[in-house]
Structure formats: structure tokens, C-alpha cells
């Protein structure tokens, strides 16, 4: 998965990202990220301090495909 990490201050600055609600500018940023080969954007949560969110831009089923999980044997 190619992730544009906007939680990294240097990356956010290079992309002109300052946080906040979704705007036409952030939507355009998502389109540009897709054109440059990213399929997800990582960004700080506006609702929960210290939490992060991921916006999946492309290949949703591939990026978030279910994994079989089995209990570990003691």
C-alpha cells in the first residue's frame, strides 16, 4: 500500500496540508495523490486527539481485504 503520510509535518508542509475539515483543496489533494500512485492518505483525526485516520483512495478491496485470524495455541 502506498500511503501519503500527512501526520509527518515535513510531508504535510510539502503538500500544503494544515488539517481541518474536508475542503475543495483537500479533495484536490486526494486526486493529486491518486495520480501520483498513492492509494491511501494518513492524517491526524480532527475528533480524537492523538488518533489517526486513513482515507482509502484506490483499490479499496485490495487494501482492506479480510484476513483469516485463528486463535493461538498455548
mmCIF file of the N, C-alpha and C atoms, coordinates in Angstrom:
data_MODEL
# 
_entry.id   MODEL 
# 
loop_
_atom_site.group_PDB 
_atom_site.id 
_atom_site.type_symbol 
_atom_site.label_atom_id 
_atom_site.label_alt_id 
_atom_site.label_comp_id 
_atom_site.label_asym_id 
_atom_site.label_entity_id 
_atom_site.label_seq_id 
_atom_site.pdbx_PDB_ins_code 
_atom_site.Cartn_x 
_atom_site.Cartn_y 
_atom_site.Cartn_z 
_atom_site.occupancy 
_atom_site.B_iso_or_equiv 
_atom_site.pdbx_formal_charge 
_atom_site.auth_seq_id 
_atom_site.auth_comp_id 
_atom_site.auth_asym_id 
_atom_site.auth_atom_id 
_atom_site.pdbx_PDB_model_num 
ATOM 1   N N  . UNK A 1 1  ? 0.849   -1.166  0.000  1.00 0.00 ? 1  UNK A N  1 
ATOM 2   C CA . UNK A 1 1  ? 0.000   0.000   0.000  1.00 0.00 ? 1  UNK A CA 1 
ATOM 3   C C  . UNK A 1 1  ? 0.897   1.232   0.000  1.00 0.00 ? 1  UNK A C  1 
ATOM 4   N N  . UNK A 1 2  ? 0.616   2.160   -0.873 1.00 0.00 ? 2  UNK A N  1 
ATOM 5   C CA . UNK A 1 2  ? 1.363   3.418   -0.948 1.00 0.00 ? 2  UNK A CA 1 
ATOM 6   C C  . UNK A 1 2  ? 0.578   4.477   -0.181 1.00 0.00 ? 2  UNK A C  1 
ATOM 7   N N  . UNK A 1 3  ? 1.142   4.908   0.963  1.00 0.00 ? 3  UNK A N  1 
ATOM 8   C CA . UNK A 1 3  ? 0.438   5.819   1.868  1.00 0.00 ? 3  UNK A CA 1 
ATOM 9   C C  . UNK A 1 3  ? 1.107   7.189   1.865  1.00 0.00 ? 3  UNK A C  1 
ATOM 10  N N  . UNK A 1 4  ? 0.311   8.216   1.621  1.00 0.00 ? 4  UNK A N  1 
ATOM 11  C CA . UNK A 1 4  ? 0.767   9.594   1.775  1.00 0.00 ? 4  UNK A CA 1 
ATOM 12  C C  . UNK A 1 4  ? 0.569   9.941   3.245  1.00 0.00 ? 4  UNK A C  1 
ATOM 13  N N  . UNK A 1 5  ? 1.657   10.094  3.990  1.00 0.00 ? 5  UNK A N  1 
ATOM 14  C CA . UNK A 1 5  ? 1.595   10.273  5.443  1.00 0.00 ? 5  UNK A CA 1 
ATOM 15  C C  . UNK A 1 5  ? 1.591   11.756  5.820  1.00 0.00 ? 5  UNK A C  1 
ATOM 16  N N  . UNK A 1 6  ? 0.390   12.321  5.944  1.00 0.00 ? 6  UNK A N  1 
ATOM 17  C CA . UNK A 1 6  ? 0.268   13.722  6.317  1.00 0.00 ? 6  UNK A CA 1 
ATOM 18  C C  . UNK A 1 6  ? 0.392   13.948  7.820  1.00 0.00 ? 6  UNK A C  1 
ATOM 19  N N  . UNK A 1 7  ? 0.634   12.872  8.586  1.00 0.00 ? 7  UNK A N  1 
ATOM 20  C CA . UNK A 1 7  ? 0.944   13.057  10.007 1.00 0.00 ? 7  UNK A CA 1 
ATOM 21  C C  . UNK A 1 7  ? 2.404   13.460  10.181 1.00 0.00 ? 7  UNK A C  1 
ATOM 22  N N  . UNK A 1 8  ? 3.196   13.284  9.138  1.00 0.00 ? 8  UNK A N  1 
ATOM 23  C CA . UNK A 1 8  ? 4.589   13.721  9.127  1.00 0.00 ? 8  UNK A CA 1 
ATOM 24  C C  . UNK A 1 8  ? 4.584   15.212  8.786  1.00 0.00 ? 8  UNK A C  1 
ATOM 25  N N  . UNK A 1 9  ? 5.025   16.070  9.703  1.00 0.00 ? 9  UNK A N  1 
ATOM 26  C CA . UNK A 1 9  ? 4.964   17.519  9.471  1.00 0.00 ? 9  UNK A CA 1 
ATOM 27  C C  . UNK A 1 9  ? 5.670   17.979  8.198  1.00 0.00 ? 9  UNK A C  1 
ATOM 28  N N  . UNK A 1 10 ? 6.786   17.344  7.847  1.00 0.00 ? 10 UNK A N  1 
ATOM 29  C CA . UNK A 1 10 ? 7.509   17.730  6.634  1.00 0.00 ? 10 UNK A CA 1 
ATOM 30  C C  . UNK A 1 10 ? 6.702   17.398  5.381  1.00 0.00 ? 10 UNK A C  1 
ATOM 31  N N  . UNK A 1 11 ? 6.061   16.240  5.384  1.00 0.00 ? 11 UNK A N  1 
ATOM 32  C CA . UNK A 1 11 ? 5.234   15.828  4.247  1.00 0.00 ? 11 UNK A CA 1 
ATOM 33  C C  . UNK A 1 11 ? 4.006   16.737  4.150  1.00 0.00 ? 11 UNK A C  1 
ATOM 34  N N  . UNK A 1 12 ? 3.363   16.989  5.291  1.00 0.00 ? 12 UNK A N  1 
ATOM 35  C CA . UNK A 1 12 ? 2.180   17.862  5.306  1.00 0.00 ? 12 UNK A CA 1 
ATOM 36  C C  . UNK A 1 12 ? 2.527   19.250  4.764  1.00 0.00 ? 12 UNK A C  1 
ATOM 37  N N  . UNK A 1 13 ? 3.660   19.770  5.169  1.00 0.00 ? 13 UNK A N  1 
ATOM 38  C CA . UNK A 1 13 ? 4.075   21.096  4.703  1.00 0.00 ? 13 UNK A CA 1 
ATOM 39  C C  . UNK A 1 13 ? 4.326   21.085  3.200  1.00 0.00 ? 13 UNK A C  1 
ATOM 40  N N  . UNK A 1 14 ? 5.004   20.051  2.708  1.00 0.00 ? 14 UNK A N  1 
ATOM 41  C CA . UNK A 1 14 ? 5.295   19.954  1.281  1.00 0.00 ? 14 UNK A CA 1 
ATOM 42  C C  . UNK A 1 14 ? 4.015   19.884  0.446  1.00 0.00 ? 14 UNK A C  1 
ATOM 43  N N  . UNK A 1 15 ? 2.970   19.276  1.008  1.00 0.00 ? 15 UNK A N  1 
ATOM 44  C CA . UNK A 1 15 ? 1.695   19.156  0.301  1.00 0.00 ? 15 UNK A CA 1 
ATOM 45  C C  . UNK A 1 15 ? 0.744   20.312  0.603  1.00 0.00 ? 15 UNK A C  1 
ATOM 46  N N  . UNK A 1 16 ? 1.133   21.219  1.496  1.00 0.00 ? 16 UNK A N  1 
ATOM 47  C CA . UNK A 1 16 ? 0.285   22.362  1.844  1.00 0.00 ? 16 UNK A CA 1 
ATOM 48  C C  . UNK A 1 16 ? -0.897  21.983  2.714  1.00 0.00 ? 16 UNK A C  1 
ATOM 49  N N  . UNK A 1 17 ? -0.750  20.905  3.476  1.00 0.00 ? 17 UNK A N  1 
ATOM 50  C CA . UNK A 1 17 ? -1.852  20.416  4.319  1.00 0.00 ? 17 UNK A CA 1 
ATOM 51  C C  . UNK A 1 17 ? -1.722  20.987  5.727  1.00 0.00 ? 17 UNK A C  1 
ATOM 52  N N  . UNK A 1 18 ? -2.811  21.596  6.226  1.00 0.00 ? 18 UNK A N  1 
ATOM 53  C CA . UNK A 1 18 ? -2.789  22.180  7.568  1.00 0.00 ? 18 UNK A CA 1 
ATOM 54  C C  . UNK A 1 18 ? -3.841  21.565  8.486  1.00 0.00 ? 18 UNK A C  1 
ATOM 55  N N  . UNK A 1 19 ? -4.576  20.574  8.005  1.00 0.00 ? 19 UNK A N  1 
ATOM 56  C CA . UNK A 1 19 ? -5.608  19.934  8.817  1.00 0.00 ? 19 UNK A CA 1 
ATOM 57  C C  . UNK A 1 19 ? -6.939  20.633  8.661  1.00 0.00 ? 19 UNK A C  1 
ATOM 58  N N  . UNK A 1 20 ? -7.890  20.208  9.456  1.00 0.00 ? 20 UNK A N  1 
ATOM 59  C CA . UNK A 1 20 ? -9.220  20.795  9.398  1.00 0.00 ? 20 UNK A CA 1 
ATOM 60  C C  . UNK A 1 20 ? -10.182 19.955  8.585  1.00 0.00 ? 20 UNK A C  1 
ATOM 61  N N  . UNK A 1 21 ? -11.366 20.484  8.430  1.00 0.00 ? 21 UNK A N  1 
ATOM 62  C CA . UNK A 1 21 ? -12.427 19.782  7.707  1.00 0.00 ? 21 UNK A CA 1 
ATOM 63  C C  . UNK A 1 21 ? -12.078 19.638  6.226  1.00 0.00 ? 21 UNK A C  1 
ATOM 64  N N  . UNK A 1 22 ? -12.738 18.685  5.565  1.00 0.00 ? 22 UNK A N  1 
ATOM 65  C CA . UNK A 1 22 ? -12.540 18.482  4.133  1.00 0.00 ? 22 UNK A CA 1 
ATOM 66  C C  . UNK A 1 22 ? -12.976 19.727  3.361  1.00 0.00 ? 22 UNK A C  1 
ATOM 67  N N  . UNK A 1 23 ? -12.164 20.107  2.402  1.00 0.00 ? 23 UNK A N  1 
ATOM 68  C CA . UNK A 1 23 ? -12.439 21.284  1.575  1.00 0.00 ? 23 UNK A CA 1 
ATOM 69  C C  . UNK A 1 23 ? -12.175 20.918  0.114  1.00 0.00 ? 23 UNK A C  1 
ATOM 70  N N  . UNK A 1 24 ? -12.450 21.842  -0.770 1.00 0.00 ? 24 UNK A N  1 
ATOM 71  C CA . UNK A 1 24 ? -12.107 21.622  -2.172 1.00 0.00 ? 24 UNK A CA 1 
ATOM 72  C C  . UNK A 1 24 ? -10.604 21.391  -2.324 1.00 0.00 ? 24 UNK A C  1 
ATOM 73  N N  . UNK A 1 25 ? -9.804  22.090  -1.502 1.00 0.00 ? 25 UNK A N  1 
ATOM 74  C CA . UNK A 1 25 ? -8.347  21.937  -1.561 1.00 0.00 ? 25 UNK A CA 1 
ATOM 75  C C  . UNK A 1 25 ? -7.922  20.532  -1.135 1.00 0.00 ? 25 UNK A C  1 
ATOM 76  N N  . UNK A 1 26 ? -8.509  20.002  -0.064 1.00 0.00 ? 26 UNK A N  1 
ATOM 77  C CA . UNK A 1 26 ? -8.120  18.662  0.380  1.00 0.00 ? 26 UNK A CA 1 
ATOM 78  C C  . UNK A 1 26 ? -8.617  17.604  -0.603 1.00 0.00 ? 26 UNK A C  1 
ATOM 79  N N  . UNK A 1 27 ? -9.775  17.826  -1.221 1.00 0.00 ? 27 UNK A N  1 
ATOM 80  C CA . UNK A 1 27 ? -10.266 16.889  -2.244 1.00 0.00 ? 27 UNK A CA 1 
ATOM 81  C C  . UNK A 1 27 ? -9.325  16.880  -3.450 1.00 0.00 ? 27 UNK A C  1 
ATOM 82  N N  . UNK A 1 28 ? -8.853  18.055  -3.855 1.00 0.00 ? 28 UNK A N  1 
ATOM 83  C CA . UNK A 1 28 ? -7.892  18.145  -4.958 1.00 0.00 ? 28 UNK A CA 1 
ATOM 84  C C  . UNK A 1 28 ? -6.588  17.446  -4.582 1.00 0.00 ? 28 UNK A C  1 
ATOM 85  N N  . UNK A 1 29 ? -6.200  17.557  -3.315 1.00 0.00 ? 29 UNK A N  1 
ATOM 86  C CA . UNK A 1 29 ? -5.001  16.882  -2.830 1.00 0.00 ? 29 UNK A CA 1 
ATOM 87  C C  . UNK A 1 29 ? -5.163  15.367  -2.965 1.00 0.00 ? 29 UNK A C  1 
ATOM 88  N N  . UNK A 1 30 ? -6.346  14.863  -2.650 1.00 0.00 ? 30 UNK A N  1 
ATOM 89  C CA . UNK A 1 30 ? -6.624  13.435  -2.804 1.00 0.00 ? 30 UNK A CA 1 
ATOM 90  C C  . UNK A 1 30 ? -6.526  12.994  -4.251 1.00 0.00 ? 30 UNK A C  1 
ATOM 91  N N  . UNK A 1 31 ? -7.028  13.810  -5.166 1.00 0.00 ? 31 UNK A N  1 
ATOM 92  C CA . UNK A 1 31 ? -6.934  13.484  -6.590 1.00 0.00 ? 31 UNK A CA 1 
ATOM 93  C C  . UNK A 1 31 ? -5.483  13.468  -7.058 1.00 0.00 ? 31 UNK A C  1 
ATOM 94  N N  . UNK A 1 32 ? -4.706  14.451  -6.602 1.00 0.00 ? 32 UNK A N  1 
ATOM 95  C CA . UNK A 1 32 ? -3.293  14.509  -6.965 1.00 0.00 ? 32 UNK A CA 1 
ATOM 96  C C  . UNK A 1 32 ? -2.539  13.309  -6.389 1.00 0.00 ? 32 UNK A C  1 
ATOM 97  N N  . UNK A 1 33 ? -2.850  12.956  -5.156 1.00 0.00 ? 33 UNK A N  1 
ATOM 98  C CA . UNK A 1 33 ? -2.202  11.799  -4.522 1.00 0.00 ? 33 UNK A CA 1 
ATOM 99  C C  . UNK A 1 33 ? -2.492  10.531  -5.321 1.00 0.00 ? 33 UNK A C  1 
ATOM 100 N N  . UNK A 1 34 ? -3.730  10.371  -5.778 1.00 0.00 ? 34 UNK A N  1 
ATOM 101 C CA . UNK A 1 34 ? -4.095  9.215   -6.597 1.00 0.00 ? 34 UNK A CA 1 
ATOM 102 C C  . UNK A 1 34 ? -3.296  9.219   -7.900 1.00 0.00 ? 34 UNK A C  1 
ATOM 103 N N  . UNK A 1 35 ? -3.188  10.366  -8.536 1.00 0.00 ? 35 UNK A N  1 
ATOM 104 C CA . UNK A 1 35 ? -2.434  10.482  -9.794 1.00 0.00 ? 35 UNK A CA 1 
ATOM 105 C C  . UNK A 1 35 ? -0.963  10.137  -9.591 1.00 0.00 ? 35 UNK A C  1 
ATOM 106 N N  . UNK A 1 36 ? -0.446  10.403  -8.383 1.00 0.00 ? 36 UNK A N  1 
ATOM 107 C CA . UNK A 1 36 ? 0.960   10.131  -8.101 1.00 0.00 ? 36 UNK A CA 1 
ATOM 108 C C  . UNK A 1 36 ? 1.186   8.720   -7.563 1.00 0.00 ? 36 UNK A C  1 
ATOM 109 N N  . UNK A 1 37 ? 0.146   7.883   -7.556 1.00 0.00 ? 37 UNK A N  1 
ATOM 110 C CA . UNK A 1 37 ? 0.313   6.481   -7.194 1.00 0.00 ? 37 UNK A CA 1 
ATOM 111 C C  . UNK A 1 37 ? -0.009  6.114   -5.765 1.00 0.00 ? 37 UNK A C  1 
ATOM 112 N N  . UNK A 1 38 ? -0.457  7.059   -4.964 1.00 0.00 ? 38 UNK A N  1 
ATOM 113 C CA . UNK A 1 38 ? -0.857  6.736   -3.595 1.00 0.00 ? 38 UNK A CA 1 
ATOM 114 C C  . UNK A 1 38 ? -2.248  6.114   -3.630 1.00 0.00 ? 38 UNK A C  1 
ATOM 115 N N  . UNK A 1 39 ? -2.487  5.136   -2.729 1.00 0.00 ? 39 UNK A N  1 
ATOM 116 C CA . UNK A 1 39 ? -3.844  4.601   -2.630 1.00 0.00 ? 39 UNK A CA 1 
ATOM 117 C C  . UNK A 1 39 ? -4.441  4.814   -1.250 1.00 0.00 ? 39 UNK A C  1 
ATOM 118 N N  . UNK A 1 40 ? -3.741  5.542   -0.389 1.00 0.00 ? 40 UNK A N  1 
ATOM 119 C CA . UNK A 1 40 ? -4.274  5.906   0.927  1.00 0.00 ? 40 UNK A CA 1 
ATOM 120 C C  . UNK A 1 40 ? -3.578  7.168   1.429  1.00 0.00 ? 40 UNK A C  1 
ATOM 121 N N  . UNK A 1 41 ? -4.309  7.907   2.255  1.00 0.00 ? 41 UNK A N  1 
ATOM 122 C CA . UNK A 1 41 ? -3.742  9.085   2.918  1.00 0.00 ? 41 UNK A CA 1 
ATOM 123 C C  . UNK A 1 41 ? -3.933  8.910   4.415  1.00 0.00 ? 41 UNK A C  1 
ATOM 124 N N  . UNK A 1 42 ? -2.848  9.070   5.158  1.00 0.00 ? 42 UNK A N  1 
ATOM 125 C CA . UNK A 1 42 ? -2.875  9.008   6.621  1.00 0.00 ? 42 UNK A CA 1 
ATOM 126 C C  . UNK A 1 42 ? -2.874  10.437  7.144  1.00 0.00 ? 42 UNK A C  1 
ATOM 127 N N  . UNK A 1 43 ? -3.819  10.736  8.049  1.00 0.00 ? 43 UNK A N  1 
ATOM 128 C CA . UNK A 1 43 ? -3.903  12.095  8.581  1.00 0.00 ? 43 UNK A CA 1 
ATOM 129 C C  . UNK A 1 43 ? -4.398  12.068  10.020 1.00 0.00 ? 43 UNK A C  1 
ATOM 130 N N  . UNK A 1 44 ? -4.085  13.110  10.762 1.00 0.00 ? 44 UNK A N  1 
ATOM 131 C CA . UNK A 1 44 ? -4.494  13.197  12.162 1.00 0.00 ? 44 UNK A CA 1 
ATOM 132 C C  . UNK A 1 44 ? -6.003  13.378  12.269 1.00 0.00 ? 44 UNK A C  1 
ATOM 133 N N  . UNK A 1 45 ? -6.590  12.710  13.251 1.00 0.00 ? 45 UNK A N  1 
ATOM 134 C CA . UNK A 1 45 ? -8.023  12.818  13.489 1.00 0.00 ? 45 UNK A CA 1 
ATOM 135 C C  . UNK A 1 45 ? -8.366  14.216  13.980 1.00 0.00 ? 45 UNK A C  1 
ATOM 136 N N  . UNK A 1 46 ? -9.460  14.743  13.491 1.00 0.00 ? 46 UNK A N  1 
ATOM 137 C CA . UNK A 1 46 ? -9.973  16.028  13.972 1.00 0.00 ? 46 UNK A CA 1 
ATOM 138 C C  . UNK A 1 46 ? -10.835 15.825  15.217 1.00 0.00 ? 46 UNK A C  1 
ATOM 139 N N  . UNK A 1 47 ? -11.326 14.604  15.417 1.00 0.00 ? 47 UNK A N  1 
ATOM 140 C CA . UNK A 1 47 ? -12.253 14.311  16.508 1.00 0.00 ? 47 UNK A CA 1 
ATOM 141 C C  . UNK A 1 47 ? -11.577 13.761  17.762 1.00 0.00 ? 47 UNK A C  1 
ATOM 142 N N  . UNK A 1 48 ? -10.510 12.959  17.573 1.00 0.00 ? 48 UNK A N  1 
ATOM 143 C CA . UNK A 1 48 ? -9.865  12.279  18.694 1.00 0.00 ? 48 UNK A CA 1 
ATOM 144 C C  . UNK A 1 48 ? -8.388  12.665  18.726 1.00 0.00 ? 48 UNK A C  1 
ATOM 145 N N  . UNK A 1 49 ? -7.989  13.507  19.672 1.00 0.00 ? 49 UNK A N  1 
ATOM 146 C CA . UNK A 1 49 ? -6.585  13.914  19.752 1.00 0.00 ? 49 UNK A CA 1 
ATOM 147 C C  . UNK A 1 49 ? -5.653  12.705  19.872 1.00 0.00 ? 49 UNK A C  1 
ATOM 148 N N  . UNK A 1 50 ? -4.601  12.701  19.064 1.00 0.00 ? 50 UNK A N  1 
ATOM 149 C CA . UNK A 1 50 ? -3.619  11.624  19.096 1.00 0.00 ? 50 UNK A CA 1 
ATOM 150 C C  . UNK A 1 50 ? -3.967  10.443  18.201 1.00 0.00 ? 50 UNK A C  1 
ATOM 151 N N  . UNK A 1 51 ? -5.176  10.390  17.677 1.00 0.00 ? 51 UNK A N  1 
ATOM 152 C CA . UNK A 1 51 ? -5.587  9.296   16.789 1.00 0.00 ? 51 UNK A CA 1 
ATOM 153 C C  . UNK A 1 51 ? -5.327  9.690   15.337 1.00 0.00 ? 51 UNK A C  1 
ATOM 154 N N  . UNK A 1 52 ? -5.224  8.678   14.485 1.00 0.00 ? 52 UNK A N  1 
ATOM 155 C CA . UNK A 1 52 ? -5.041  8.937   13.055 1.00 0.00 ? 52 UNK A CA 1 
ATOM 156 C C  . UNK A 1 52 ? -6.143  8.252   12.257 1.00 0.00 ? 52 UNK A C  1 
ATOM 157 N N  . UNK A 1 53 ? -6.371  8.765   11.079 1.00 0.00 ? 53 UNK A N  1 
ATOM 158 C CA . UNK A 1 53 ? -7.345  8.203   10.146 1.00 0.00 ? 53 UNK A CA 1 
ATOM 159 C C  . UNK A 1 53 ? -6.638  7.882   8.840  1.00 0.00 ? 53 UNK A C  1 
ATOM 160 N N  . UNK A 1 54 ? -7.243  6.983   8.085  1.00 0.00 ? 54 UNK A N  1 
ATOM 161 C CA . UNK A 1 54 ? -6.762  6.661   6.744  1.00 0.00 ? 54 UNK A CA 1 
ATOM 162 C C  . UNK A 1 54 ? -7.901  6.877   5.760  1.00 0.00 ? 54 UNK A C  1 
ATOM 163 N N  . UNK A 1 55 ? -7.637  7.608   4.700  1.00 0.00 ? 55 UNK A N  1 
ATOM 164 C CA . UNK A 1 55 ? -8.579  7.744   3.602  1.00 0.00 ? 55 UNK A CA 1 
ATOM 165 C C  . UNK A 1 55 ? -8.084  6.824   2.495  1.00 0.00 ? 55 UNK A C  1 
ATOM 166 N N  . UNK A 1 56 ? -8.892  5.836   2.132  1.00 0.00 ? 56 UNK A N  1 
ATOM 167 C CA . UNK A 1 56 ? -8.521  4.906   1.076  1.00 0.00 ? 56 UNK A CA 1 
ATOM 168 C C  . UNK A 1 56 ? -8.966  5.508   -0.255 1.00 0.00 ? 56 UNK A C  1 
ATOM 169 N N  . UNK A 1 57 ? -8.020  5.697   -1.165 1.00 0.00 ? 57 UNK A N  1 
ATOM 170 C CA . UNK A 1 57 ? -8.286  6.383   -2.426 1.00 0.00 ? 57 UNK A CA 1 
ATOM 171 C C  . UNK A 1 57 ? -8.534  5.427   -3.584 1.00 0.00 ? 57 UNK A C  1 
ATOM 172 N N  . UNK A 1 58 ? -7.929  4.248   -3.539 1.00 0.00 ? 58 UNK A N  1 
ATOM 173 C CA . UNK A 1 58 ? -7.957  3.348   -4.676 1.00 0.00 ? 58 UNK A CA 1 
ATOM 174 C C  . UNK A 1 58 ? -7.781  1.917   -4.191 1.00 0.00 ? 58 UNK A C  1 
ATOM 175 N N  . UNK A 1 59 ? -8.315  0.983   -4.936 1.00 0.00 ? 59 UNK A N  1 
ATOM 176 C CA . UNK A 1 59 ? -8.168  -0.444  -4.615 1.00 0.00 ? 59 UNK A CA 1 
ATOM 177 C C  . UNK A 1 59 ? -8.666  -0.785  -3.216 1.00 0.00 ? 59 UNK A C  1 
ATOM 178 N N  . UNK A 1 60 ? -9.827  -0.262  -2.853 1.00 0.00 ? 60 UNK A N  1 
ATOM 179 C CA . UNK A 1 60 ? -10.372 -0.453  -1.509 1.00 0.00 ? 60 UNK A CA 1 
ATOM 180 C C  . UNK A 1 60 ? -10.391 -1.933  -1.113 1.00 0.00 ? 60 UNK A C  1 
ATOM 181 N N  . UNK A 1 61 ? -10.893 -2.792  -1.984 1.00 0.00 ? 61 UNK A N  1 
ATOM 182 C CA . UNK A 1 61 ? -10.988 -4.220  -1.656 1.00 0.00 ? 61 UNK A CA 1 
ATOM 183 C C  . UNK A 1 61 ? -9.622  -4.861  -1.490 1.00 0.00 ? 61 UNK A C  1 
ATOM 184 N N  . UNK A 1 62 ? -8.641  -4.416  -2.253 1.00 0.00 ? 62 UNK A N  1 
ATOM 185 C CA . UNK A 1 62 ? -7.286  -4.967  -2.141 1.00 0.00 ? 62 UNK A CA 1 
ATOM 186 C C  . UNK A 1 62 ? -6.610  -4.488  -0.853 1.00 0.00 ? 62 UNK A C  1 
ATOM 187 N N  . UNK A 1 63 ? -6.761  -3.201  -0.544 1.00 0.00 ? 63 UNK A N  1 
ATOM 188 C CA . UNK A 1 63 ? -6.112  -2.623  0.632  1.00 0.00 ? 63 UNK A CA 1 
ATOM 189 C C  . UNK A 1 63 ? -6.705  -3.187  1.925  1.00 0.00 ? 63 UNK A C  1 
ATOM 190 N N  . UNK A 1 64 ? -8.025  -3.339  1.953  1.00 0.00 ? 64 UNK A N  1 
ATOM 191 C CA . UNK A 1 64 ? -8.706  -3.775  3.174  1.00 0.00 ? 64 UNK A CA 1 
ATOM 192 C C  . UNK A 1 64 ? -9.283  -5.181  3.045  1.00 0.00 ? 64 UNK A C  1 
ATOM 193 N N  . UNK A 1 65 ? -8.561  -6.079  2.384  1.00 0.00 ? 65 UNK A N  1 
ATOM 194 C CA . UNK A 1 65 ? -9.083  -7.428  2.218  1.00 0.00 ? 65 UNK A CA 1 
ATOM 195 C C  . UNK A 1 65 ? -9.088  -8.158  3.565  1.00 0.00 ? 65 UNK A C  1 
ATOM 196 N N  . UNK A 1 66 ? -10.125 -8.960  3.788  1.00 0.00 ? 66 UNK A N  1 
ATOM 197 C CA . UNK A 1 66 ? -10.234 -9.695  5.058  1.00 0.00 ? 66 UNK A CA 1 
ATOM 198 C C  . UNK A 1 66 ? -9.077  -10.692 5.202  1.00 0.00 ? 66 UNK A C  1 
ATOM 199 N N  . UNK A 1 67 ? -8.642  -10.853 6.398  1.00 0.00 ? 67 UNK A N  1 
ATOM 200 C CA . UNK A 1 67 ? -7.587  -11.819 6.732  1.00 0.00 ? 67 UNK A CA 1 
ATOM 201 C C  . UNK A 1 67 ? -8.165  -12.857 7.678  1.00 0.00 ? 67 UNK A C  1 
ATOM 202 N N  . UNK A 1 68 ? -7.796  -14.101 7.478  1.00 0.00 ? 68 UNK A N  1 
ATOM 203 C CA . UNK A 1 68 ? -8.255  -15.146 8.380  1.00 0.00 ? 68 UNK A CA 1 
ATOM 204 C C  . UNK A 1 68 ? -7.399  -15.097 9.650  1.00 0.00 ? 68 UNK A C  1 
ATOM 205 N N  . UNK A 1 69 ? -8.077  -15.030 10.782 1.00 0.00 ? 69 UNK A N  1 
ATOM 206 C CA . UNK A 1 69 ? -7.382  -14.983 12.064 1.00 0.00 ? 69 UNK A CA 1 
ATOM 207 C C  . UNK A 1 69 ? -7.812  -16.196 12.874 1.00 0.00 ? 69 UNK A C  1 
ATOM 208 N N  . UNK A 1 70 ? -6.827  -16.909 13.385 1.00 0.00 ? 70 UNK A N  1 
ATOM 209 C CA . UNK A 1 70 ? -7.138  -18.076 14.215 1.00 0.00 ? 70 UNK A CA 1 
ATOM 210 C C  . UNK A 1 70 ? -6.522  -17.887 15.583 1.00 0.00 ? 70 UNK A C  1 
ATOM 211 N N  . UNK A 1 71 ? -7.142  -18.466 16.598 1.00 0.00 ? 71 UNK A N  1 
ATOM 212 C CA . UNK A 1 71 ? -6.568  -18.328 17.959 1.00 0.00 ? 71 UNK A CA 1 
ATOM 213 C C  . UNK A 1 71 ? -5.211  -19.010 18.044 1.00 0.00 ? 71 UNK A C  1 
ATOM 214 N N  . UNK A 1 72 ? -4.311  -18.414 18.800 1.00 0.00 ? 72 UNK A N  1 
ATOM 215 C CA . UNK A 1 72 ? -3.002  -19.014 19.032 1.00 0.00 ? 72 UNK A CA 1 
ATOM 216 C C  . UNK A 1 72 ? -3.134  -20.155 20.031 1.00 0.00 ? 72 UNK A C  1 
ATOM 217 N N  . UNK A 1 73 ? -2.379  -21.204 19.818 1.00 0.00 ? 73 UNK A N  1 
ATOM 218 C CA . UNK A 1 73 ? -2.382  -22.322 20.753 1.00 0.00 ? 73 UNK A CA 1 
ATOM 219 C C  . UNK A 1 73 ? -1.393  -22.033 21.873 1.00 0.00 ? 73 UNK A C  1 
ATOM 220 N N  . UNK A 1 74 ? -1.835  -22.317 23.112 1.00 0.00 ? 74 UNK A N  1 
ATOM 221 C CA . UNK A 1 74 ? -0.923  -22.041 24.245 1.00 0.00 ? 74 UNK A CA 1 
ATOM 222 C C  . UNK A 1 74 ? 0.275   -22.952 24.270 1.00 0.00 ? 74 UNK A C  1 
# 
